[in-house]
Amino acid sequence: MVRDIFIEEIVKKKKQPLDWLKIAAILLLCLGLAAGFLFLGMFFPFCWVLSGLSLYFAYFFISRRSIEFEYSLTNDTFDVDQIIAKRTRKRLISASCKNFDDFGRYCPEEHTQKRYEKKYFACDSPKSENLWYFVVKGSSEGNSLVVFNGSDRLLEGIKEQIPRHMHQEFFGTTQK
């Protein structure tokens, strides 16, 4: 019996030390600009507006460091979207599970020697415990590696859709 599958999950990306460094740099730059414009505001009243704009830009750019990834599995189509600051959505990749060239638990050492045209780390952290990956050949991108956080529910849905030889290799049993 074939059943329709629809699974959606959202994973929030954890901030890395480089992200915190970028936030600190943006904050210091914009606060410095605001202070400078406030000082110039004594001579040129229009600088008060520029001071306010620099504070707004600090908020805008710091909030863009908040990133989430949405995985959606609809029948055999696996979509990965990047959501920036809960305002902007960008489709990273859309692939059919039946077209996966490789699939399994992610171990960084296994992928250092392999060449990929695109690498997508759509996970909370590249050092996270429960990471899975798939490799798919896109029409314009070539081989793409996608690393994601695999929950049990999502993996069960993928398990039903991947080719039989991958199913036996990674899950140990045959498909029903």
Phi and psi in degrees as GROMACS dihedral restraints (atoms count N, CA, C in turn):
[ dihedral_restraints ]
;  ai    aj    ak    al  type     phi  dphi    fc
    3     4     5     6     1   -92.9    20    10
    4     5     6     7     1   132.2    20    10
    6     7     8     9     1  -124.0    20    10
    7     8     9    10     1   153.1    20    10
    9    10    11    12     1   -78.2    20    10
   10    11    12    13     1   143.7    20    10
   12    13    14    15     1  -121.6    20    10
   13    14    15    16     1   133.7    20    10
   15    16    17    18     1  -144.1    20    10
   16    17    18    19     1   113.0    20    10
   18    19    20    21     1  -131.5    20    10
   19    20    21    22     1   130.8    20    10
   21    22    23    24     1  -126.2    20    10
   22    23    24    25     1   138.2    20    10
   24    25    26    27     1  -143.7    20    10
   25    26    27    28     1   148.2    20    10
   27    28    29    30     1  -121.2    20    10
   28    29    30    31     1   132.9    20    10
   30    31    32    33     1  -123.2    20    10
   31    32    33    34     1   127.3    20    10
   33    34    35    36     1   -89.0    20    10
   34    35    36    37     1   130.2    20    10
   36    37    38    39     1   -74.6    20    10
   37    38    39    40     1   132.3    20    10
   39    40    41    42     1   -79.6    20    10
   40    41    42    43     1   144.0    20    10
   42    43    44    45     1   -75.6    20    10
   43    44    45    46     1   129.9    20    10
   45    46    47    48     1   -91.0    20    10
   46    47    48    49     1   167.3    20    10
   48    49    50    51     1   -56.4    20    10
   49    50    51    52     1   -35.0    20    10
   51    52    53    54     1   -65.3    20    10
   52    53    54    55     1   -36.0    20    10
   54    55    56    57     1   -63.6    20    10
   55    56    57    58     1   -44.1    20    10
   57    58    59    60     1   -64.5    20    10
   58    59    60    61     1   -35.3    20    10
   60    61    62    63     1   -65.7    20    10
   61    62    63    64     1   -41.8    20    10
   63    64    65    66     1   -64.2    20    10
   64    65    66    67     1   -40.8    20    10
   66    67    68    69     1   -62.7    20    10
   67    68    69    70     1   -43.9    20    10
   69    70    71    72     1   -63.9    20    10
   70    71    72    73     1   -40.4    20    10
   72    73    74    75     1   -65.8    20    10
   73    74    75    76     1   -43.4    20    10
   75    76    77    78     1   -62.1    20    10
   76    77    78    79     1   -45.2    20    10
   78    79    80    81     1   -62.6    20    10
   79    80    81    82     1   -46.8    20    10
   81    82    83    84     1   -64.2    20    10
   82    83    84    85     1   -42.1    20    10
   84    85    86    87     1   -62.9    20    10
   85    86    87    88     1   -48.9    20    10
   87    88    89    90     1   -69.7    20    10
   88    89    90    91     1   -36.9    20    10
   90    91    92    93     1   -67.3    20    10
   91    92    93    94     1   -37.3    20    10
   93    94    95    96     1   -63.6    20    10
   94    95    96    97     1   -43.2    20    10
   96    97    98    99     1   -62.9    20    10
   97    98    99   100     1   -42.9    20    10
   99   100   101   102     1   -62.1    20    10
  100   101   102   103     1   -42.8    20    10
  102   103   104   105     1   -64.8    20    10
  103   104   105   106     1   -41.1    20    10
  105   106   107   108     1   -63.7    20    10
  106   107   108   109     1   -42.9    20    10
  108   109   110   111     1   -68.1    20    10
  109   110   111   112     1   -34.4    20    10
  111   112   113   114     1   -63.8    20    10
  112   113   114   115     1   -39.9    20    10
  114   115   116   117     1   -64.0    20    10
  115   116   117   118     1   -44.0    20    10
  117   118   119   120     1   -69.9    20    10
  118   119   120   121     1   -19.2    20    10
  120   121   122   123     1   -63.2    20    10
  121   122   123   124     1   -20.4    20    10
  123   124   125   126     1   -67.4    20    10
  124   125   126   127     1   -29.8    20    10
  126   127   128   129     1  -102.6    20    10
  127   128   129   130     1   -34.4    20    10
  129   130   131   132     1  -127.3    20    10
  130   131   132   133     1   103.1    20    10
  132   133   134   135     1   -57.9    20    10
  133   134   135   136     1   -25.4    20    10
  135   136   137   138     1   -64.1    20    10
  136   137   138   139     1   -22.4    20    10
  138   139   140   141     1   -65.9    20    10
  139   140   141   142     1   -20.8    20    10
  141   142   143   144     1   -62.9    20    10
  142   143   144   145     1   -39.1    20    10
  144   145   146   147     1   -65.5    20    10
  145   146   147   148     1   -43.2    20    10
  147   148   149   150     1   -63.7    20    10
  148   149   150   151     1   -33.9    20    10
  150   151   152   153     1   -63.9    20    10
  151   152   153   154     1   -44.9    20    10
  153   154   155   156     1   -63.7    20    10
  154   155   156   157     1   -39.4    20    10
  156   157   158   159     1   -64.1    20    10
  157   158   159   160     1   -38.4    20    10
  159   160   161   162     1   -66.0    20    10
  160   161   162   163     1   -34.8    20    10
  162   163   164   165     1   -69.1    20    10
  163   164   165   166     1   -37.4    20    10
  165   166   167   168     1   -64.0    20    10
  166   167   168   169     1   -43.1    20    10
  168   169   170   171     1   -64.2    20    10
  169   170   171   172     1   -33.6    20    10
  171   172   173   174     1   -61.1    20    10
  172   173   174   175     1   -48.4    20    10
  174   175   176   177     1   -59.7    20    10
  175   176   177   178     1   -46.3    20    10
  177   178   179   180     1   -61.2    20    10
  178   179   180   181     1   -49.5    20    10
  180   181   182   183     1   -73.9    20    10
  181   182   183   184     1   -32.5    20    10
  183   184   185   186     1   -70.5    20    10
  184   185   186   187     1   -38.5    20    10
  186   187   188   189     1   -67.6    20    10
  187   188   189   190     1   -24.8    20    10
  189   190   191   192     1   -71.9    20    10
  190   191   192   193     1    -8.1    20    10
  192   193   194   195     1   -81.3    20    10
  193   194   195   196     1    -6.6    20    10
  195   196   197   198     1   -87.5    20    10
  196   197   198   199     1   109.8    20    10
  198   199   200   201     1  -123.7    20    10
  199   200   201   202     1   137.2    20    10
  201   202   203   204     1  -127.4    20    10
  202   203   204   205     1   154.7    20    10
  204   205   206   207     1  -120.6    20    10
  205   206   207   208     1   134.9    20    10
  207   208   209   210     1  -113.0    20    10
  208   209   210   211     1   126.3    20    10
  210   211   212   213     1  -104.8    20    10
  211   212   213   214     1   133.2    20    10
  213   214   215   216     1  -135.4    20    10
  214   215   216   217     1   128.6    20    10
  216   217   218   219     1  -112.6    20    10
  217   218   219   220     1   112.8    20    10
  219   220   221   222     1  -118.7    20    10
  220   221   222   223     1   108.1    20    10
  222   223   224   225     1    53.5    20    10
  223   224   225   226     1  -106.7    20    10
  225   226   227   228     1  -109.4    20    10
  226   227   228   229     1     8.2    20    10
  228   229   230   231     1   -98.8    20    10
  229   230   231   232     1   122.4    20    10
  231   232   233   234     1  -107.8    20    10
  232   233   234   235     1   116.2    20    10
  234   235   236   237     1  -110.6    20    10
  235   236   237   238     1   139.8    20    10
  237   238   239   240     1  -124.9    20    10
  238   239   240   241     1   119.6    20    10
  240   241   242   243     1  -115.4    20    10
  241   242   243   244     1   148.4    20    10
  243   244   245   246     1  -107.5    20    10
  244   245   246   247     1   127.5    20    10
  246   247   248   249     1  -112.2    20    10
  247   248   249   250     1   120.2    20    10
  249   250   251   252     1  -106.9    20    10
  250   251   252   253     1   120.7    20    10
  252   253   254   255     1    54.8    20    10
  253   254   255   256     1    28.9    20    10
  255   256   257   258     1    55.3    20    10
  256   257   258   259     1    21.3    20    10
  258   259   260   261     1  -121.4    20    10
  259   260   261   262     1   -34.3    20    10
  261   262   263   264     1  -121.0    20    10
  262   263   264   265     1   133.2    20    10
  264   265   266   267     1  -118.0    20    10
  265   266   267   268     1   133.8    20    10
  267   268   269   270     1  -133.3    20    10
  268   269   270   271     1   127.7    20    10
  270   271   272   273     1   -77.3    20    10
  271   272   273   274     1   118.7    20    10
  273   274   275   276     1   -81.8    20    10
  274   275   276   277     1   -49.9    20    10
  276   277   278   279     1  -158.3    20    10
  277   278   279   280     1   150.0    20    10
  279   280   281   282     1  -135.7    20    10
  280   281   282   283     1   124.5    20    10
  282   283   284   285     1  -145.6    20    10
  283   284   285   286     1   151.1    20    10
  285   286   287   288     1   -83.9    20    10
  286   287   288   289     1   133.2    20    10
  288   289   290   291     1   -61.5    20    10
  289   290   291   292     1   -27.1    20    10
  291   292   293   294     1   -70.0    20    10
  292   293   294   295     1   -17.5    20    10
  294   295   296   297     1  -100.2    20    10
  295   296   297   298     1     8.1    20    10
  297   298   299   300     1   -62.5    20    10
  298   299   300   301     1   129.6    20    10
  300   301   302   303     1   -83.8    20    10
  301   302   303   304     1   -30.1    20    10
  303   304   305   306     1  -152.8    20    10
  304   305   306   307     1   151.6    20    10
  306   307   308   309     1  -157.7    20    10
  307   308   309   310     1   143.0    20    10
  309   310   311   312     1   164.0    20    10
  310   311   312   313     1  -171.3    20    10
  312   313   314   315     1   -69.4    20    10
  313   314   315   316     1   141.2    20    10
  315   316   317   318     1   -85.9    20    10
  316   317   318   319     1   124.3    20    10
  318   319   320   321     1  -129.4    20    10
  319   320   321   322     1   111.6    20    10
  321   322   323   324     1   -55.8    20    10
  322   323   324   325     1   -31.6    20    10
  324   325   326   327     1   -64.5    20    10
  325   326   327   328     1   -30.5    20    10
  327   328   329   330     1   -72.0    20    10
  328   329   330   331     1   -19.8    20    10
  330   331   332   333     1  -108.6    20    10
  331   332   333   334     1     4.0    20    10
  333   334   335   336     1   -70.4    20    10
  334   335   336   337     1   -34.2    20    10
  336   337   338   339     1   -89.4    20    10
  337   338   339   340     1   -13.7    20    10
  339   340   341   342     1   -84.9    20    10
  340   341   342   343     1   147.2    20    10
  342   343   344   345     1  -105.6    20    10
  343   344   345   346     1   131.0    20    10
  345   346   347   348     1  -128.5    20    10
  346   347   348   349     1   144.0    20    10
  348   349   350   351     1   -70.9    20    10
  349   350   351   352     1   -40.7    20    10
  351   352   353   354     1  -133.0    20    10
  352   353   354   355     1   142.7    20    10
  354   355   356   357     1  -125.7    20    10
  355   356   357   358     1   125.6    20    10
  357   358   359   360     1  -116.5    20    10
  358   359   360   361     1   117.8    20    10
  360   361   362   363     1  -102.2    20    10
  361   362   363   364     1    84.3    20    10
  363   364   365   366     1   -96.4    20    10
  364   365   366   367     1    60.7    20    10
  366   367   368   369     1  -137.9    20    10
  367   368   369   370     1   169.3    20    10
  369   370   371   372     1   -67.7    20    10
  370   371   372   373     1   -35.4    20    10
  372   373   374   375     1  -160.6    20    10
  373   374   375   376     1   139.4    20    10
  375   376   377   378     1   -63.8    20    10
  376   377   378   379     1   -13.8    20    10
  378   379   380   381     1  -103.4    20    10
  379   380   381   382     1    13.8    20    10
  381   382   383   384     1   -69.0    20    10
  382   383   384   385     1   161.3    20    10
  384   385   386   387     1   -75.9    20    10
  385   386   387   388     1   -50.4    20    10
  387   388   389   390     1   -98.5    20    10
  388   389   390   391     1    67.6    20    10
  390   391   392   393     1  -104.6    20    10
  391   392   393   394     1   138.9    20    10
  393   394   395   396     1  -124.7    20    10
  394   395   396   397     1   162.7    20    10
  396   397   398   399     1  -141.4    20    10
  397   398   399   400     1   159.8    20    10
  399   400   401   402     1  -143.2    20    10
  400   401   402   403     1   153.2    20    10
  402   403   404   405     1  -118.2    20    10
  403   404   405   406     1   130.7    20    10
  405   406   407   408     1  -138.6    20    10
  406   407   408   409     1   147.0    20    10
  408   409   410   411     1   -97.0    20    10
  409   410   411   412     1   114.9    20    10
  411   412   413   414     1   -87.2    20    10
  412   413   414   415     1   161.4    20    10
  414   415   416   417     1   -69.1    20    10
  415   416   417   418     1   -37.5    20    10
  417   418   419   420     1  -109.3    20    10
  418   419   420   421     1   -18.0    20    10
  420   421   422   423     1   -99.4    20    10
  421   422   423   424     1   -14.6    20    10
  423   424   425   426     1    78.1    20    10
  424   425   426   427     1  -154.5    20    10
  426   427   428   429     1   -70.1    20    10
  427   428   429   430     1   130.5    20    10
  429   430   431   432     1  -123.4    20    10
  430   431   432   433     1   133.5    20    10
  432   433   434   435     1  -101.1    20    10
  433   434   435   436     1   128.1    20    10
  435   436   437   438     1  -122.7    20    10
  436   437   438   439     1   121.4    20    10
  438   439   440   441     1  -107.8    20    10
  439   440   441   442     1   128.8    20    10
  441   442   443   444     1  -142.7    20    10
  442   443   444   445     1   163.7    20    10
  444   445   446   447     1   -84.9    20    10
  445   446   447   448     1   118.2    20    10
  447   448   449   450     1  -100.1    20    10
  448   449   450   451     1   109.0    20    10
  450   451   452   453     1   -80.7    20    10
  451   452   453   454     1   163.5    20    10
  453   454   455   456     1   -59.9    20    10
  454   455   456   457     1   -41.8    20    10
  456   457   458   459     1   -63.6    20    10
  457   458   459   460     1   -44.0    20    10
  459   460   461   462     1   -66.8    20    10
  460   461   462   463     1   -42.2    20    10
  462   463   464   465     1   -65.3    20    10
  463   464   465   466     1   -35.5    20    10
  465   466   467   468     1   -62.7    20    10
  466   467   468   469     1   -39.9    20    10
  468   469   470   471     1   -67.1    20    10
  469   470   471   472     1   -41.1    20    10
  471   472   473   474     1   -67.5    20    10
  472   473   474   475     1   -37.4    20    10
  474   475   476   477     1   -57.0    20    10
  475   476   477   478     1   -36.1    20    10
  477   478   479   480     1   -73.7    20    10
  478   479   480   481     1   -17.4    20    10
  480   481   482   483     1  -108.0    20    10
  481   482   483   484     1   -23.1    20    10
  483   484   485   486     1   -73.1    20    10
  484   485   486   487     1   160.2    20    10
  486   487   488   489     1   -59.4    20    10
  487   488   489   490     1   153.2    20    10
  489   490   491   492     1   -58.1    20    10
  490   491   492   493     1   -41.5    20    10
  492   493   494   495     1   -65.3    20    10
  493   494   495   496     1   -34.4    20    10
  495   496   497   498     1   -71.7    20    10
  496   497   498   499     1   -37.0    20    10
  498   499   500   501     1   -59.6    20    10
  499   500   501   502     1   -47.4    20    10
  501   502   503   504     1   -66.7    20    10
  502   503   504   505     1   -38.5    20    10
  504   505   506   507     1   -68.3    20    10
  505   506   507   508     1   -41.8    20    10
  507   508   509   510     1   -99.6    20    10
  508   509   510   511     1   -24.2    20    10
  510   511   512   513     1  -113.3    20    10
  511   512   513   514     1   -10.3    20    10
  513   514   515   516     1    82.9    20    10
  514   515   516   517     1   -12.1    20    10
  516   517   518   519     1  -125.9    20    10
  517   518   519   520     1   165.8    20    10
  519   520   521   522     1   -85.6    20    10
  520   521   522   523     1   160.1    20    10
  522   523   524   525     1   -71.8    20    10
  523   524   525   526     1   152.1    20    10
